[in-house]
Amino acid sequence: VTDNGWLQHPQRNGYDARSKQTPYEAGVRTPILFSWPERIRPADRQELVSSIDLFPTILAACGVKSEQDVPGLDLWPFLAGTRDSGISRDTIFGEGFAHDVADIDDPEASLLYRWCIQGKWKLILTYDGEVNRYQSTHPRKIRGPQLYDLQADPHESRNLAASETEVVSRLSTQIQAWYPLESAKLQ
């Protein structure tokens, strides 16, 4: 697993605006690589996976049965080649917080964004979390929901939220069900 994304800024020493510590693809999409010679066949897969899948996958690879339900998907059958059909996940979720915690008793005070990807759609919801030392890289100039068609617009340059209100509503409801908020202020 790698750190969050990084695109070099073409005119200065540092990362570009829509990469590191942002909810955009260049900031959240990173490869997950598995290597186990003679046990895992080399392959390139495009399904949605998450770092939360590592724990159940490692348990399964070691032959350990969890005594409780754990989050994430067991990817071991796909890695070991005992199952080739697609991974059964149609939506993936994420969130981002300020690097420095604003209030340890109120994590939502540091919430910057929540997002989900479902099919071709990616919805980003931004919040008023305290950005402290990273204010220069988190200007949050775009207010309100951001909806992108990742197939037609992989660089997330055309916000379709105003014209695709049903998609925004559906994905917002799913984000809230995945991670319910109590007090965070939506921008």
C-alpha positions, 0 to 999 in steps of 0.5 A, spaced: 500 500 500 502 506 498 501 513 501 496 518 499 497 520 492 502 525 489 502 529 483 508 534 482 506 541 481 509 543 474 512 550 476 514 549 483 517 544 488 511 540 491 505 537 490 499 539 485 493 542 488 488 536 486 493 531 489 496 529 496 491 530 501 485 532 497 479 527 495 480 527 488 483 521 484 490 523 484 489 524 492 486 518 494 487 512 488 493 508 490 495 501 488 495 495 493 500 490 491 500 483 493 506 479 492 507 471 494 511 467 489 508 461 487 502 463 491 499 469 487 499 469 480 501 476 477 495 480 475 492 487 474 485 488 476 481 494 476 476 493 481 474 497 487 478 495 493 480 499 499 486 498 505 480 495 509 480 489 505 488 488 507 486 485 514 481 480 512 485 478 506 491 477 510 487 472 515 484 468 510 491 467 507 494 465 513 488 460 514 485 464 520 478 464 521 476 471 524 471 470 531 467 476 529 465 480 523 470 484 520 470 490 515 473 489 508 472 484 503 477 477 503 481 478 497 484 472 498 480 467 493 482 472 487 489 473 489 490 465 490 486 464 483 481 460 486 476 465 484 476 469 477 469 473 477 469 480 479 470 482 486 463 484 489 463 491 491 459 496 487 461 502 492 467 504 495 467 510 501 472 514 504 473 520 508 479 525 510 480 529 516 485 535 517 492 533 518 492 536 525 486 534 530 482 540 532 478 536 538 480 529 540 473 529 543 469 531 536 473 528 530 468 531 526 471 538 527 477 536 523 472 533 517 474 536 511 470 531 506 467 524 505 466 521 498 464 515 494 465 512 488 459 507 485 460 505 477 462 511 473 460 516 479 464 519 484 461 524 489 465 529 494 461 532 500 466 537 503 465 540 510 468 546 515 473 542 518 479 546 521 484 545 516 490 549 520 497 548 517 494 545 511 490 551 509 494 553 503 492 546 500 485 545 502 482 552 500 475 549 498 473 554 493 468 549 491 462 549 495 456 544 495 457 537 492 461 535 487 459 530 482 464 527 477 463 522 471 470 518 472 469 514 465 468 521 461 472 525 466 478 522 469 481 528 472 475 531 475 474 537 471 467 538 470 462 538 476 455 535 474 452 536 481 447 541 478 445 537 472 445 530 476 441 531 482 438 524 483 445 521 483 447 526 488 441 525 492 442 517 492 450 517 493 449 522 499 444 518 502 449 512 501 455 516 504 450 518 510 448 511 511 456 509 511 458 514 516 453 518 519 454 525 521 452 528 528 454 535 527 459 537 521 457 543 517 456 541 510 459 547 505 
